[in-house]
Amino acid sequence: MAGKFEIVTAKNGKTHFNLKASNGQIILTSEKYETRKACENGIVSVKKNAGNDARFERKTAKDGSPYFVLKASNGEVIGRSEMYKTKRSQENGIASVAKNAPDAPVVDAK
């Protein structure tokens, strides 16, 4: 099974998406969007930008944990990873987003 985007709708109506790898792990999470349409546009942007390594910004949290953000061509952050234990895991996460995002179907979270 390939990865997938899951759209999550909160009780207040705001939405966000998670990109999940084929093993079900969340590899990228978006900001909260005011509308579903804006969330869907965010997914389109991830699909378009995930194949460009220059769009991934590798970062380190205050506690030293590596993570990354994916940015659109305008510099806006469109997704954020989990915290990783090692830089190698961080790079594996980036590779997973690049591999899974372009063809991932979009589904509603259950």
DSSP file (Angstrom, degrees, kcal/mol; ACC not computed):
  #  RESIDUE AA STRUCTURE BP1 BP2  ACC     N-H-->O    O-->H-N    N-H-->O    O-->H-N    TCO  KAPPA ALPHA  PHI   PSI    X-CA   Y-CA   Z-CA
    1    1 A M              0   0    0      0, 0.0     2,-0.1     0, 0.0    21,-0.0   0.000 360.0 360.0 360.0 138.5    0.0    0.0    0.0
    2    2 A A        -     0   0    0      1,-0.2    98,-0.1   101,-0.1    18,-0.0  -0.265 360.0 -83.3 -83.3 175.3    1.3    3.5   -0.8
    3    3 A G        -     0   0    0     93,-0.1     2,-0.3    97,-0.1    18,-0.2  -0.171  45.6-159.6 -70.6 172.8    1.1    6.5    1.4
    4    4 A K  E     -A   20   0A   0     16,-1.9    16,-3.2   100,-0.2     2,-0.5  -0.994  19.6-122.4-153.8 154.3   -1.9    8.7    1.8
    5    5 A F  E     -Ab  19 106A   0    100,-3.1   102,-2.9    -2,-0.3     2,-0.5  -0.870  26.4-160.1 -94.6 129.9   -3.1   12.1    2.8
    6    6 A E  E     -Ab  18 107A   0     12,-2.9    12,-2.1    -2,-0.5     2,-0.5  -0.958   6.9-147.4-111.8 126.7   -5.7   12.1    5.6
    7    7 A I  E     -Ab  17 108A   0    100,-2.8   102,-2.7    -2,-0.5     2,-0.5  -0.819  14.0-162.3 -92.3 127.1   -7.8   15.2    6.1
    8    8 A V  E     -A   16   0A   0      8,-3.2     8,-1.9    -2,-0.5     2,-0.5  -0.935   2.4-159.1-112.7 128.0   -8.8   15.8    9.7
    9    9 A T  E     -A   15   0A   0     -2,-0.5     6,-0.2     6,-0.2     5,-0.1  -0.935  11.0-146.9-110.2 123.6  -11.6   18.1   10.6
   10   10 A A    >   -     0   0    0      4,-3.1     3,-2.0    -2,-0.5     0, 0.0  -0.326  30.6-103.4 -80.4 167.1  -11.7   19.5   14.2
   11   11 A K  T 3  S+     0   0    0      1,-0.3    -1,-0.1     2,-0.1    -2,-0.0   0.792 122.3  59.1 -61.4 -27.7  -14.9   20.2   16.1
   12   12 A N  T 3  S-     0   0    0      2,-0.1    -1,-0.3     1,-0.1     3,-0.1   0.420 120.5-109.0 -83.4   3.8  -14.4   23.9   15.4
   13   13 A G  S <  S+     0   0    0     -3,-2.0    -2,-0.1     1,-0.3     2,-0.1   0.264  76.6 131.0  91.5 -13.0  -14.5   23.2   11.6
   14   14 A K        -     0   0    0     -5,-0.1    -4,-3.1    21,-0.0    -1,-0.3  -0.425  41.6-153.8 -73.0 151.6  -10.8   23.8   11.0
   15   15 A T  E     +AC   9  33A   0     18,-2.1    18,-3.9    -6,-0.2     2,-0.3  -0.870  18.8 172.5-125.4 158.0   -9.0   21.2    9.0
   16   16 A H  E     -A    8   0A   0     -8,-1.9    -8,-3.2    -2,-0.3     2,-0.3  -0.949  21.6-130.0-149.4 167.9   -5.4   19.9    8.6
   17   17 A F  E     -A    7   0A   0     14,-0.4    13,-2.4    -2,-0.3     2,-0.4  -0.914   6.5-156.9-124.1 154.2   -3.8   17.0    6.8
   18   18 A N  E     -AD   6  29A   0    -12,-2.1   -12,-2.9    -2,-0.3     2,-0.6  -0.990  13.1-144.9-120.3 133.8   -1.4   14.3    7.7
   19   19 A L  E     -AD   5  28A   0      9,-3.1     8,-3.3    -2,-0.4     9,-1.2  -0.900  23.2-162.8 -94.9 122.0    0.7   12.5    5.2
   20   20 A K  E     -AD   4  26A   0    -16,-3.2   -16,-1.9    -2,-0.6     6,-0.2  -0.875  11.8-131.5-109.4 139.1    1.1    8.9    6.2
   21   21 A A    >   -     0   0    0      4,-2.8     3,-2.3    -2,-0.4   -17,-0.1  -0.232  40.9 -91.7 -74.1 172.6    3.6    6.5    4.9
   22   22 A S  T 3  S+     0   0    0      1,-0.3    -1,-0.1     2,-0.1   -20,-0.0   0.742 127.9  58.9 -61.1 -23.0    2.6    3.0    3.8
   23   23 A N  T 3  S-     0   0    0      2,-0.1    -1,-0.3     1,-0.0     3,-0.1   0.413 120.6-108.1 -86.5   3.0    3.2    1.7    7.3
   24   24 A G  S <  S+     0   0    0     -3,-2.3     2,-0.2     1,-0.3    -2,-0.1   0.372  73.7 138.0  90.2  -5.1    0.6    4.2    8.7
   25   25 A Q        -     0   0    0      1,-0.1    -4,-2.8    -5,-0.1     2,-0.4  -0.532  59.0-116.9 -76.2 139.4    3.2    6.5   10.4
   26   26 A I  E     +D   20   0A   0     -6,-0.2    -6,-0.3    -2,-0.2    56,-0.2  -0.636  37.0 171.0 -74.4 125.4    2.6   10.2   10.1
   27   27 A I  E     +     0   0A   0     -8,-3.3     2,-0.3    -2,-0.4    -7,-0.2   0.531  65.6  20.7-113.0 -11.6    5.5   11.7    8.2
   28   28 A L  E     -D   19   0A   0     -9,-1.2    -9,-3.1    53,-0.1     2,-0.4  -0.945  60.8-168.3-158.2 136.4    4.2   15.2    7.6
   29   29 A T  E     -DE  18  80A   0     51,-2.4    51,-2.6    -2,-0.3   -11,-0.2  -0.976  14.1-142.7-127.6 141.0    1.5   17.4    9.3
   30   30 A S        -     0   0    0    -13,-2.4    49,-0.2    -2,-0.4    48,-0.1  -0.364  25.2 -96.0 -92.4 174.4    0.1   20.7    8.1
   31   31 A E        -     0   0    0     46,-0.2     2,-0.4    47,-0.2   -14,-0.4  -0.247  54.7 -84.7 -71.6 173.9   -1.0   23.8    9.8
   32   32 A K        -     0   0    0    -16,-0.1     2,-0.3    -2,-0.1   -16,-0.2  -0.733  47.1-154.0 -84.1 133.3   -4.7   24.2   10.7
   33   33 A Y  B     -C   15   0A   0    -18,-3.9   -18,-2.1    -2,-0.4     6,-0.0  -0.813  18.5-136.4-108.7 149.7   -6.7   25.7    7.8
   34   34 A E  S    S+     0   0    0     -2,-0.3     2,-0.3   -20,-0.2    -1,-0.1   0.832  88.8  27.9 -70.6 -33.3   -9.9   27.7    8.0
   35   35 A T  S  > S-     0   0    0      1,-0.1     4,-1.6   -20,-0.1   -20,-0.1  -0.887  74.1-123.3-130.7 159.0  -11.5   25.8    5.2
   36   36 A R  H  > S+     0   0    0     -2,-0.3     4,-2.8     1,-0.2     5,-0.2   0.884 113.1  57.8 -64.8 -38.6  -11.4   22.3    3.6
   37   37 A K  H  > S+     0   0    0      1,-0.2     4,-2.2     2,-0.2    -1,-0.2   0.909 105.5  49.3 -59.9 -42.8  -10.6   23.9    0.2
   38   38 A A  H  > S+     0   0    0      2,-0.2     4,-1.8     1,-0.2    -1,-0.2   0.887 111.0  50.9 -63.6 -38.7   -7.5   25.7    1.7
   39   39 A C  H  X S+     0   0    0     -4,-1.6     4,-1.8     2,-0.2    -2,-0.2   0.922 109.4  49.8 -63.6 -44.8   -6.4   22.3    3.2
   40   40 A E  H  X S+     0   0    0     -4,-2.8     4,-2.1     1,-0.2    -2,-0.2   0.879 108.3  53.4 -62.4 -37.9   -6.8   20.6   -0.2
   41   41 A N  H  X S+     0   0    0     -4,-2.2     4,-2.0     1,-0.2    -1,-0.2   0.874 105.6  54.6 -63.3 -36.9   -4.7   23.4   -1.7
   42   42 A G  H  X S+     0   0    0     -4,-1.8     4,-2.1     2,-0.2    -2,-0.2   0.891 106.5  51.0 -61.7 -40.3   -2.0   22.7    0.9
   43   43 A I  H  X S+     0   0    0     -4,-1.8     4,-2.6     2,-0.2    -2,-0.2   0.913 107.9  52.0 -64.0 -43.4   -2.0   19.0   -0.2
   44   44 A V  H  X S+     0   0    0     -4,-2.1     4,-2.0     1,-0.2    -1,-0.2   0.904 109.5  50.9 -58.5 -41.3   -1.6   20.0   -3.9
   45   45 A S  H  X S+     0   0    0     -4,-2.0     4,-2.2     2,-0.2    -1,-0.2   0.895 108.9  50.0 -65.1 -40.8    1.4   22.2   -2.8
   46   46 A V  H  X S+     0   0    0     -4,-2.1     4,-2.3     1,-0.2    -2,-0.2   0.942 110.2  50.7 -62.0 -46.3    3.0   19.3   -0.9
   47   47 A K  H  < S+     0   0    0     -4,-2.6     4,-0.3     1,-0.2    -1,-0.2   0.885 114.1  45.4 -58.2 -38.8    2.6   17.0   -4.0
   48   48 A K  H  < S+     0   0    0     -4,-2.0    -1,-0.2    -5,-0.2     3,-0.2   0.848 121.8  34.9 -73.9 -35.0    4.2   19.7   -6.2
   49   49 A N  H >< S+     0   0    0     -4,-2.2     3,-1.8     1,-0.2     6,-0.3   0.614  92.4  85.9 -98.4 -14.8    7.1   20.5   -3.9
   50   50 A A  T 3< S+     0   0    0     -4,-2.3    -1,-0.2     1,-0.3    -3,-0.1   0.762  86.2  57.5 -63.5 -26.2    7.9   17.1   -2.3
   51   51 A G  T 3  S+     0   0    0     -4,-0.3     2,-0.7    -3,-0.2    -1,-0.3   0.486  89.7  83.1 -83.5  -1.4   10.2   16.1   -5.1
   52   52 A N    X   -     0   0    0     -3,-1.8     3,-2.2     1,-0.1     4,-0.3  -0.877  62.2-163.0-108.2 104.6   12.5   19.1   -4.7
   53   53 A D  G >  S+     0   0    0     -2,-0.7     3,-1.6     1,-0.3    -1,-0.1   0.791  87.4  67.1 -57.9 -28.7   15.1   18.6   -2.0
   54   54 A A  G 3  S+     0   0    0      1,-0.3    -1,-0.3    -3,-0.1    -3,-0.0   0.703  91.1  63.6 -66.3 -17.9   15.7   22.3   -1.8
   55   55 A R  G <  S+     0   0    0     -3,-2.2    16,-2.6    -6,-0.3     2,-0.6   0.603  85.8  87.4 -81.5 -11.4   12.2   22.8   -0.4
   56   56 A F  E <   -F   70   0A   0     -3,-1.6     2,-0.7    -4,-0.3    14,-0.2  -0.788  64.1-160.0 -91.9 125.2   13.0   20.8    2.7
   57   57 A E  E     -F   69   0A   0     12,-3.0    12,-1.9    -2,-0.6     2,-0.4  -0.919  10.1-145.6-106.1 116.0   14.5   22.8    5.5
   58   58 A R  E     +F   68   0A   0     -2,-0.7     2,-0.3    10,-0.2    10,-0.2  -0.679  27.8 175.8 -82.6 128.5   16.4   20.7    8.0
   59   59 A K  E     -F   67   0A   0      8,-3.1     8,-2.2    -2,-0.4     2,-0.4  -0.811  26.2-138.9-130.7 167.4   16.1   22.0   11.5
   60   60 A T  E     -F   66   0A   0     -2,-0.3     5,-0.1     6,-0.2    23,-0.0  -0.997  20.6-134.6-130.7 128.0   17.0   21.1   15.1
   61   61 A A    >   -     0   0    0      4,-3.1     3,-2.2    -2,-0.4     6,-0.0  -0.223  34.7 -98.1 -72.1 167.6   14.7   21.6   18.1
   62   62 A K  T 3  S+     0   0    0      1,-0.3    -1,-0.1     2,-0.1    -2,-0.0   0.812 126.0  54.8 -57.8 -31.4   15.9   23.2   21.3
   63   63 A D  T 3  S-     0   0    0      2,-0.1    -1,-0.3     1,-0.0    -2,-0.0   0.412 124.4-103.6 -85.2   4.5   16.4   19.7   22.8
   64   64 A G  S <  S+     0   0    0     -3,-2.2    -2,-0.1     1,-0.3    -1,-0.0   0.404  73.3 143.6  93.1  -2.7   18.6   18.7   19.9
   65   65 A S        -     0   0    0     -5,-0.1    -4,-3.1     1,-0.1    -1,-0.3  -0.557  47.2-129.9 -74.4 128.7   16.1   16.6   18.0
   66   66 A P  E     +F   60   0A   0      0, 0.0    18,-3.1     0, 0.0     2,-0.3  -0.508  38.9 153.3 -74.8 146.1   16.3   16.9   14.3
   67   67 A Y  E     -F   59   0A   0     -8,-2.2    -8,-3.1    16,-0.2     2,-0.3  -0.923  25.5-138.5-154.6 177.6   13.1   17.6   12.3
   68   68 A F  E     -F   58   0A   0     14,-0.3    13,-2.6    -2,-0.3     2,-0.4  -0.971   2.4-150.5-142.6 159.3   12.2   19.2    9.0
   69   69 A V  E     -FG  57  80A   0    -12,-1.9   -12,-3.0    -2,-0.3     2,-0.5  -0.952  15.4-138.9-123.4 150.2    9.7   21.5    7.3
   70   70 A L  E     -FG  56  79A   0      9,-2.5     8,-3.2    -2,-0.4     9,-1.2  -0.938  22.8-161.8-107.8 129.0    8.6   21.5    3.7
   71   71 A K  E     - G   0  77A   0    -16,-2.6     6,-0.2    -2,-0.5     5,-0.1  -0.843  13.4-127.6-114.4 148.4    8.2   24.9    2.1
   72   72 A A    >   -     0   0    0      4,-2.9     3,-2.1    -2,-0.3   -26,-0.0  -0.284  42.9 -92.5 -78.4 173.4    6.3   26.1   -1.0
   73   73 A S  T 3  S+     0   0    0      1,-0.3    -1,-0.1     2,-0.1    -2,-0.0   0.742 127.5  58.3 -62.5 -22.6    8.1   28.1   -3.7
   74   74 A N  T 3  S-     0   0    0      2,-0.1    -1,-0.3     1,-0.0     3,-0.1   0.408 121.1-107.1 -86.8   2.7    6.9   31.3   -1.9
   75   75 A G  S <  S+     0   0    0     -3,-2.1     2,-0.2     1,-0.3    -2,-0.1   0.355  73.7 139.8  90.9  -6.0    8.7   30.3    1.3
   76   76 A E        -     0   0    0      1,-0.1    -4,-2.9    -5,-0.1     2,-0.4  -0.503  58.1-116.4 -72.9 138.3    5.6   29.4    3.2
   77   77 A V  E     + G   0  71A   0     -6,-0.2    -6,-0.3    -2,-0.2   -46,-0.2  -0.615  35.5 173.8 -72.9 127.5    5.8   26.3    5.4
   78   78 A I  E     +     0   0A   0     -8,-3.2     2,-0.3    -2,-0.4   -47,-0.2   0.503  63.3   9.3-112.5  -9.8    3.3   23.7    4.2
   79   79 A G  E     - G   0  70A   0     -9,-1.2    -9,-2.5   -49,-0.2     2,-0.4  -0.966  56.3-154.2-167.7 153.5    4.2   20.8    6.4
   80   80 A R  E     -EG  29  69A   0    -51,-2.6   -51,-2.4    -2,-0.3   -11,-0.2  -0.980  16.9-136.9-133.4 142.6    6.2   19.8    9.5
   81   81 A S        -     0   0    0    -13,-2.6   -53,-0.1    -2,-0.4   -54,-0.1  -0.295  27.5 -96.6 -87.9 176.6    7.7   16.5   10.5
   82   82 A E        -     0   0    0    -56,-0.2     2,-0.4   -55,-0.2   -14,-0.3  -0.271  52.1 -86.1 -75.5 175.1    7.8   14.7   13.8
   83   83 A M        -     0   0    0    -16,-0.1     2,-0.3    -2,-0.1   -16,-0.2  -0.729  47.4-153.6 -84.9 137.2   10.9   15.0   16.0
   84   84 A Y        -     0   0    0    -18,-3.1     3,-0.1    -2,-0.4    -3,-0.0  -0.719  19.6-138.0-110.0 161.5   13.6   12.4   15.2
   85   85 A K  S    S+     0   0    0     -2,-0.3     2,-0.3   -20,-0.2    -1,-0.1   0.776  86.9  24.1 -85.2 -29.6   16.3   10.9   17.3
   86   86 A T  S  > S-     0   0    0    -20,-0.1     4,-1.8     1,-0.1    -1,-0.1  -0.915  73.4-119.8-136.0 159.9   19.0   11.0   14.6
   87   87 A K  H  > S+     0   0    0     -2,-0.3     4,-2.5     1,-0.2     5,-0.2   0.840 115.4  58.7 -65.2 -33.1   19.8   13.0   11.5
   88   88 A R  H  > S+     0   0    0      2,-0.2     4,-2.3     1,-0.2    -1,-0.2   0.917 105.4  48.3 -63.1 -42.4   19.7    9.7    9.5
   89   89 A S  H  > S+     0   0    0      2,-0.2     4,-2.2     1,-0.2    -1,-0.2   0.895 109.5  53.8 -62.8 -39.8   16.1    9.3   10.6
   90   90 A Q  H  X S+     0   0    0     -4,-1.8     4,-2.1     2,-0.2    -2,-0.2   0.931 109.4  47.2 -58.8 -47.0   15.4   12.8    9.6
   91   91 A E  H  X S+     0   0    0     -4,-2.5     4,-2.4     1,-0.2    -2,-0.2   0.870 109.9  53.3 -64.6 -36.9   16.8   12.1    6.1
   92   92 A N  H  X S+     0   0    0     -4,-2.3     4,-2.1     2,-0.2    -1,-0.2   0.881 107.7  51.9 -63.6 -37.6   14.7    8.9    5.9
   93   93 A G  H  X S+     0   0    0     -4,-2.2     4,-2.2     2,-0.2    -2,-0.2   0.908 109.4  48.7 -64.3 -43.0   11.6   11.0    6.7
   94   94 A I  H  X S+     0   0    0     -4,-2.1     4,-2.6     1,-0.2    -2,-0.2   0.925 111.3  50.0 -62.3 -44.6   12.4   13.5    3.9
   95   95 A A  H  X S+     0   0    0     -4,-2.4     4,-2.0     1,-0.2    -1,-0.2   0.874 109.3  52.6 -61.7 -37.0   13.0   10.6    1.5
   96   96 A S  H  X S+     0   0    0     -4,-2.1     4,-3.0     2,-0.2     5,-0.3   0.902 109.6  47.6 -67.1 -41.7    9.6    9.1    2.6
   97   97 A V  H  X S+     0   0    0     -4,-2.2     4,-2.5     1,-0.2    -2,-0.2   0.942 112.3  50.1 -62.3 -46.7    7.8   12.4    1.9
   98   98 A A  H  < S+     0   0    0     -4,-2.6    -2,-0.2     1,-0.2    -1,-0.2   0.861 117.5  40.9 -59.9 -36.1    9.4   12.7   -1.5
   99   99 A K  H  < S+     0   0    0     -4,-2.0     4,-0.3    -5,-0.2    -2,-0.2   0.906 123.4  34.9 -78.7 -44.0    8.5    9.1   -2.3
  100  100 A N  H  X S+     0   0    0     -4,-3.0     4,-0.6    -5,-0.2     3,-0.4   0.838 105.5  64.3 -84.9 -35.5    4.9    9.0   -0.9
  101  101 A A  T >< S+     0   0    0     -4,-2.5     3,-1.2    -5,-0.3   -54,-0.2   0.890  88.5  62.7 -64.7 -45.6    3.5   12.5   -1.5
  102  102 A P  T 34 S+     0   0    0      0, 0.0    -1,-0.2     0, 0.0    -2,-0.1   0.827 120.2  21.4 -55.8 -36.7    3.3   12.9   -5.3
  103  103 A D  T 34 S+     0   0    0     -3,-0.4    -2,-0.2    -4,-0.3  -101,-0.1   0.275  89.7 131.4-113.5  10.0    0.9   10.0   -5.9
  104  104 A A    <<  -     0   0    0     -3,-1.2  -100,-0.2    -4,-0.6   -57,-0.1  -0.427  54.1-128.3 -69.7 133.0   -0.8    9.7   -2.5
  105  105 A P        -     0   0    0      0, 0.0  -100,-3.1     0, 0.0     2,-0.5  -0.348  18.6-122.9 -72.9 162.4   -4.6    9.6   -2.5
  106  106 A V  E     +b    5   0A   0   -102,-0.2     2,-0.3    -2,-0.1  -100,-0.2  -0.936  37.0 167.4-110.9 126.7   -6.5   12.0   -0.3
  107  107 A V  E     -b    6   0A   0   -102,-2.9  -100,-2.8    -2,-0.5     2,-0.4  -0.907  37.7-106.0-132.8 160.9   -9.0   10.5    2.2
  108  108 A D  E     -b    7   0A   0     -2,-0.3  -100,-0.2  -102,-0.2  -102,-0.0  -0.725  41.4-111.7 -85.2 138.0  -11.0   11.7    5.2
  109  109 A A              0   0    0   -102,-2.7  -100,-0.1    -2,-0.4    -1,-0.1  -0.359 360.0 360.0 -65.0 148.2   -9.6   10.5    8.6
  110  110 A K              0   0    0   -102,-0.0    -1,-0.1    -3,-0.0  -102,-0.1   0.433 360.0 360.0 -92.3 360.0  -11.9    8.1   10.4
